Amino acid sequence: MRQISIEKVTLNIGAGKDQTKLEKGLKLIKSIADHTPVKTFTKKRIQEWGLRPGLPIGCKLTLRKKKALDLLKRLLEAKDNTLQISNLDNEGNISFGISEYIDIPGVNYDPDIGIMGLQVCITLKRKGFRIRRRILKRQVIPRKHRIKKEEAIDFMKNTFNLKVGE
């Protein structure tokens, strides 16, 4: 029950109001992961930014199981298998950005897209985390069963030969 595994890997590109950047982001994520991403929409009105509810502002793709592991290895290679300690939170989740997609192995430059970056989020889990999402008798994960930052670092070091810097 204490064994840590990867629940999902999420790729995210925020485009704001710029619809051409959004279309480039959709094309980029599709070329990286060979899956079709979905658009994200605004829920609130922010008048200063010119946003209104229902306006598409970004795109995301969630991968699980073997596909997530295969892609994650390539994404970590783009960062030279090193992350900062600030890329991890206290619940064991990992988030980092890739500033240029051409750093990812196996992805070639596309002149239609130009130079773009993306955000990568890794969610870790343990057996028993389902009690948080189930319909009947939903419960909070006990504090001793949650994933701590140190445990997440050890898992990533052992699984992906990751180096964590300051």
DOLUM-29865 format. One record per residue (C-alpha): residue in one letter; residue number from 1; x, y, z. Coordinates in pm, whole numbers. Layout:
% DOLUM-29865
<r><res>A</res><n>NUM</n><x>X</x><y>Y</y><z>Z</z></r>
...
END
This chain:
% DOLUM-29865
<r><res>M</res><n>1</n><x>0</x><y>0</y><z>0</z></r>
<r><res>R</res><n>2</n><x>297</x><y>235</y><z>48</z></r>
<r><res>Q</res><n>3</n><x>431</x><y>193</y><z>-305</z></r>
<r><res>I</res><n>4</n><x>421</x><y>517</y><z>-506</z></r>
<r><res>S</res><n>5</n><x>322</x><y>522</y><z>-873</z></r>
<r><res>I</res><n>6</n><x>235</x><y>779</y><z>-1137</z></r>
<r><res>E</res><n>7</n><x>-135</x><y>851</y><z>-1166</z></r>
<r><res>K</res><n>8</n><x>-124</x><y>1088</y><z>-1463</z></r>
<r><res>V</res><n>9</n><x>84</x><y>1329</y><z>-1668</z></r>
<r><res>T</res><n>10</n><x>-84</x><y>1648</y><z>-1785</z></r>
<r><res>L</res><n>11</n><x>45</x><y>1876</y><z>-2063</z></r>
<r><res>N</res><n>12</n><x>-89</x><y>2230</y><z>-2060</z></r>
<r><res>I</res><n>13</n><x>-51</x><y>2538</y><z>-2281</z></r>
<r><res>G</res><n>14</n><x>-213</x><y>2866</y><z>-2186</z></r>
<r><res>A</res><n>15</n><x>-286</x><y>3098</y><z>-2477</z></r>
<r><res>G</res><n>16</n><x>-503</x><y>3373</y><z>-2330</z></r>
<r><res>K</res><n>17</n><x>-726</x><y>3550</y><z>-2582</z></r>
<r><res>D</res><n>18</n><x>-491</x><y>3482</y><z>-2874</z></r>
<r><res>Q</res><n>19</n><x>-671</x><y>3219</y><z>-3086</z></r>
<r><res>T</res><n>20</n><x>-378</x><y>3169</y><z>-3325</z></r>
<r><res>K</res><n>21</n><x>-155</x><y>3077</y><z>-3031</z></r>
<r><res>L</res><n>22</n><x>-426</x><y>2836</y><z>-2913</z></r>
<r><res>E</res><n>23</n><x>-438</x><y>2662</y><z>-3250</z></r>
<r><res>K</res><n>24</n><x>-58</x><y>2634</y><z>-3250</z></r>
<r><res>G</res><n>25</n><x>-73</x><y>2490</y><z>-2898</z></r>
<r><res>L</res><n>26</n><x>-328</x><y>2227</y><z>-3003</z></r>
<r><res>K</res><n>27</n><x>-105</x><y>2127</y><z>-3294</z></r>
<r><res>L</res><n>28</n><x>204</x><y>2118</y><z>-3070</z></r>
<r><res>I</res><n>29</n><x>53</x><y>1889</y><z>-2805</z></r>
<r><res>K</res><n>30</n><x>-82</x><y>1659</y><z>-3076</z></r>
<r><res>S</res><n>31</n><x>264</x><y>1632</y><z>-3232</z></r>
<r><res>I</res><n>32</n><x>434</x><y>1563</y><z>-2897</z></r>
<r><res>A</res><n>33</n><x>195</x><y>1302</y><z>-2759</z></r>
<r><res>D</res><n>34</n><x>10</x><y>1168</y><z>-3067</z></r>
<r><res>H</res><n>35</n><x>-324</x><y>1233</y><z>-2894</z></r>
<r><res>T</res><n>36</n><x>-579</x><y>1508</y><z>-2948</z></r>
<r><res>P</res><n>37</n><x>-585</x><y>1768</y><z>-2667</z></r>
<r><res>V</res><n>38</n><x>-897</x><y>1946</y><z>-2543</z></r>
<r><res>K</res><n>39</n><x>-954</x><y>2319</y><z>-2517</z></r>
<r><res>T</res><n>40</n><x>-996</x><y>2484</y><z>-2178</z></r>
<r><res>F</res><n>41</n><x>-1254</x><y>2757</y><z>-2135</z></r>
<r><res>T</res><n>42</n><x>-1288</x><y>3051</y><z>-1898</z></r>
<r><res>K</res><n>43</n><x>-1540</x><y>3029</y><z>-1616</z></r>
<r><res>K</res><n>44</n><x>-1516</x><y>3386</y><z>-1488</z></r>
<r><res>R</res><n>45</n><x>-1533</x><y>3729</y><z>-1644</z></r>
<r><res>I</res><n>46</n><x>-1212</x><y>3929</y><z>-1605</z></r>
<r><res>Q</res><n>47</n><x>-1280</x><y>4256</y><z>-1778</z></r>
<r><res>E</res><n>48</n><x>-924</x><y>4393</y><z>-1750</z></r>
<r><res>W</res><n>49</n><x>-794</x><y>4097</y><z>-1951</z></r>
<r><res>G</res><n>50</n><x>-1086</x><y>4094</y><z>-2193</z></r>
<r><res>L</res><n>51</n><x>-1207</x><y>3749</y><z>-2083</z></r>
<r><res>R</res><n>52</n><x>-1566</x><y>3635</y><z>-2062</z></r>
<r><res>P</res><n>53</n><x>-1720</x><y>3298</y><z>-1968</z></r>
<r><res>G</res><n>54</n><x>-1699</x><y>3036</y><z>-2243</z></r>
<r><res>L</res><n>55</n><x>-1397</x><y>3184</y><z>-2420</z></r>
<r><res>P</res><n>56</n><x>-1127</x><y>2925</y><z>-2507</z></r>
<r><res>I</res><n>57</n><x>-798</x><y>3023</y><z>-2339</z></r>
<r><res>G</res><n>58</n><x>-579</x><y>2713</y><z>-2347</z></r>
<r><res>C</res><n>59</n><x>-546</x><y>2344</y><z>-2417</z></r>
<r><res>K</res><n>60</n><x>-450</x><y>2038</y><z>-2216</z></r>
<r><res>L</res><n>61</n><x>-392</x><y>1666</y><z>-2250</z></r>
<r><res>T</res><n>62</n><x>-396</x><y>1404</y><z>-1976</z></r>
<r><res>L</res><n>63</n><x>-215</x><y>1072</y><z>-2020</z></r>
<r><res>R</res><n>64</n><x>-222</x><y>772</y><z>-1790</z></r>
<r><res>K</res><n>65</n><x>-48</x><y>435</y><z>-1750</z></r>
<r><res>K</res><n>66</n><x>216</x><y>326</y><z>-2005</z></r>
<r><res>K</res><n>67</n><x>164</x><y>619</y><z>-2244</z></r>
<r><res>A</res><n>68</n><x>227</x><y>860</y><z>-1957</z></r>
<r><res>L</res><n>69</n><x>549</x><y>683</y><z>-1855</z></r>
<r><res>D</res><n>70</n><x>686</x><y>677</y><z>-2210</z></r>
<r><res>L</res><n>71</n><x>615</x><y>1047</y><z>-2263</z></r>
<r><res>L</res><n>72</n><x>746</x><y>1142</y><z>-1919</z></r>
<r><res>K</res><n>73</n><x>1086</x><y>990</y><z>-1991</z></r>
<r><res>R</res><n>74</n><x>1116</x><y>1209</y><z>-2302</z></r>
<r><res>L</res><n>75</n><x>996</x><y>1520</y><z>-2120</z></r>
<r><res>L</res><n>76</n><x>1247</x><y>1473</y><z>-1839</z></r>
<r><res>E</res><n>77</n><x>1526</x><y>1432</y><z>-2095</z></r>
<r><res>A</res><n>78</n><x>1436</x><y>1778</y><z>-2225</z></r>
<r><res>K</res><n>79</n><x>1521</x><y>1909</y><z>-1876</z></r>
<r><res>D</res><n>80</n><x>1844</x><y>1698</y><z>-1861</z></r>
<r><res>N</res><n>81</n><x>1687</x><y>1483</y><z>-1587</z></r>
<r><res>T</res><n>82</n><x>1721</x><y>1766</y><z>-1336</z></r>
<r><res>L</res><n>83</n><x>1448</x><y>1956</y><z>-1155</z></r>
<r><res>Q</res><n>84</n><x>1449</x><y>2223</y><z>-888</z></r>
<r><res>I</res><n>85</n><x>1318</x><y>2158</y><z>-539</z></r>
<r><res>S</res><n>86</n><x>1060</x><y>2430</y><z>-606</z></r>
<r><res>N</res><n>87</n><x>908</x><y>2211</y><z>-881</z></r>
<r><res>L</res><n>88</n><x>763</x><y>1980</y><z>-613</z></r>
<r><res>D</res><n>89</n><x>482</x><y>2063</y><z>-373</z></r>
<r><res>N</res><n>90</n><x>419</x><y>1921</y><z>-26</z></r>
<r><res>E</res><n>91</n><x>164</x><y>1668</y><z>-155</z></r>
<r><res>G</res><n>92</n><x>414</x><y>1498</y><z>-387</z></r>
<r><res>N</res><n>93</n><x>300</x><y>1654</y><z>-715</z></r>
<r><res>I</res><n>94</n><x>559</x><y>1772</y><z>-965</z></r>
<r><res>S</res><n>95</n><x>523</x><y>2058</y><z>-1211</z></r>
<r><res>F</res><n>96</n><x>779</x><y>2203</y><z>-1449</z></r>
<r><res>G</res><n>97</n><x>791</x><y>2402</y><z>-1770</z></r>
<r><res>I</res><n>98</n><x>968</x><y>2335</y><z>-2097</z></r>
<r><res>S</res><n>99</n><x>1051</x><y>2666</y><z>-2262</z></r>
<r><res>E</res><n>100</n><x>1113</x><y>2530</y><z>-2614</z></r>
<r><res>Y</res><n>101</n><x>947</x><y>2216</y><z>-2745</z></r>
<r><res>I</res><n>102</n><x>1242</x><y>2139</y><z>-2974</z></r>
<r><res>D</res><n>103</n><x>1437</x><y>2031</y><z>-2663</z></r>
<r><res>I</res><n>104</n><x>1212</x><y>1721</y><z>-2637</z></r>
<r><res>P</res><n>105</n><x>1377</x><y>1418</y><z>-2805</z></r>
<r><res>G</res><n>106</n><x>1191</x><y>1299</y><z>-3112</z></r>
<r><res>V</res><n>107</n><x>1014</x><y>1632</y><z>-3176</z></r>
<r><res>N</res><n>108</n><x>1129</x><y>1834</y><z>-3476</z></r>
<r><res>Y</res><n>109</n><x>1087</x><y>2204</y><z>-3537</z></r>
<r><res>D</res><n>110</n><x>765</x><y>2297</y><z>-3717</z></r>
<r><res>P</res><n>111</n><x>766</x><y>2642</y><z>-3884</z></r>
<r><res>D</res><n>112</n><x>385</x><y>2663</y><z>-3854</z></r>
<r><res>I</res><n>113</n><x>413</x><y>2646</y><z>-3474</z></r>
<r><res>G</res><n>114</n><x>731</x><y>2848</y><z>-3423</z></r>
<r><res>I</res><n>115</n><x>894</x><y>2842</y><z>-3078</z></r>
<r><res>M</res><n>116</n><x>655</x><y>2760</y><z>-2794</z></r>
<r><res>G</res><n>117</n><x>674</x><y>2615</y><z>-2448</z></r>
<r><res>L</res><n>118</n><x>444</x><y>2405</y><z>-2235</z></r>
<r><res>Q</res><n>119</n><x>374</x><y>2312</y><z>-1876</z></r>
<r><res>V</res><n>120</n><x>406</x><y>1951</y><z>-1752</z></r>
<r><res>C</res><n>121</n><x>231</x><y>1832</y><z>-1433</z></r>
<r><res>I</res><n>122</n><x>293</x><y>1489</y><z>-1280</z></r>
<r><res>T</res><n>123</n><x>48</x><y>1352</y><z>-1024</z></r>
<r><res>L</res><n>124</n><x>169</x><y>1074</y><z>-797</z></r>
<r><res>K</res><n>125</n><x>-51</x><y>827</y><z>-608</z></r>
<r><res>R</res><n>126</n><x>-50</x><y>532</y><z>-375</z></r>
<r><res>K</res><n>127</n><x>-288</x><y>241</y><z>-352</z></r>
<r><res>G</res><n>128</n><x>-591</x><y>352</y><z>-155</z></r>
<r><res>F</res><n>129</n><x>-607</x><y>707</y><z>-294</z></r>
<r><res>R</res><n>130</n><x>-940</x><y>615</y><z>-455</z></r>
<r><res>I</res><n>131</n><x>-1122</x><y>686</y><z>-126</z></r>
<r><res>R</res><n>132</n><x>-1087</x><y>1055</y><z>-210</z></r>
<r><res>R</res><n>133</n><x>-1293</x><y>1027</y><z>-533</z></r>
<r><res>R</res><n>134</n><x>-1535</x><y>738</y><z>-483</z></r>
<r><res>I</res><n>135</n><x>-1908</x><y>805</y><z>-462</z></r>
<r><res>L</res><n>136</n><x>-2000</x><y>602</y><z>-154</z></r>
<r><res>K</res><n>137</n><x>-1824</x><y>665</y><z>178</z></r>
<r><res>R</res><n>138</n><x>-1589</x><y>929</y><z>39</z></r>
<r><res>Q</res><n>139</n><x>-1311</x><y>1006</y><z>286</z></r>
<r><res>V</res><n>140</n><x>-999</x><y>1214</y><z>329</z></r>
<r><res>I</res><n>141</n><x>-665</x><y>1042</y><z>275</z></r>
<r><res>P</res><n>142</n><x>-500</x><y>997</y><z>616</z></r>
<r><res>R</res><n>143</n><x>-197</x><y>1215</y><z>682</z></r>
<r><res>K</res><n>144</n><x>38</x><y>916</y><z>725</z></r>
<r><res>H</res><n>145</n><x>-66</x><y>777</y><z>382</z></r>
<r><res>R</res><n>146</n><x>-13</x><y>1102</y><z>188</z></r>
<r><res>I</res><n>147</n><x>295</x><y>1144</y><z>-27</z></r>
<r><res>K</res><n>148</n><x>554</x><y>1381</y><z>118</z></r>
<r><res>K</res><n>149</n><x>802</x><y>1587</y><z>-82</z></r>
<r><res>E</res><n>150</n><x>1097</x><y>1371</y><z>28</z></r>
<r><res>E</res><n>151</n><x>917</x><y>1051</y><z>-76</z></r>
<r><res>A</res><n>152</n><x>838</x><y>1200</y><z>-417</z></r>
<r><res>I</res><n>153</n><x>1203</x><y>1297</y><z>-464</z></r>
<r><res>D</res><n>154</n><x>1319</x><y>945</y><z>-373</z></r>
<r><res>F</res><n>155</n><x>1064</x><y>790</y><z>-610</z></r>
<r><res>M</res><n>156</n><x>1172</x><y>1010</y><z>-902</z></r>
<r><res>K</res><n>157</n><x>1542</x><y>949</y><z>-831</z></r>
<r><res>N</res><n>158</n><x>1496</x><y>571</y><z>-821</z></r>
<r><res>T</res><n>159</n><x>1257</x><y>546</y><z>-1116</z></r>
<r><res>F</res><n>160</n><x>1387</x><y>808</y><z>-1362</z></r>
<r><res>N</res><n>161</n><x>1745</x><y>879</y><z>-1236</z></r>
<r><res>L</res><n>162</n><x>1631</x><y>1232</y><z>-1168</z></r>
<r><res>K</res><n>163</n><x>1860</x><y>1487</y><z>-1002</z></r>
<r><res>V</res><n>164</n><x>1695</x><y>1745</y><z>-778</z></r>
<r><res>G</res><n>165</n><x>1883</x><y>2073</y><z>-733</z></r>
<r><res>E</res><n>166</n><x>1828</x><y>2367</y><z>-503</z></r>
END
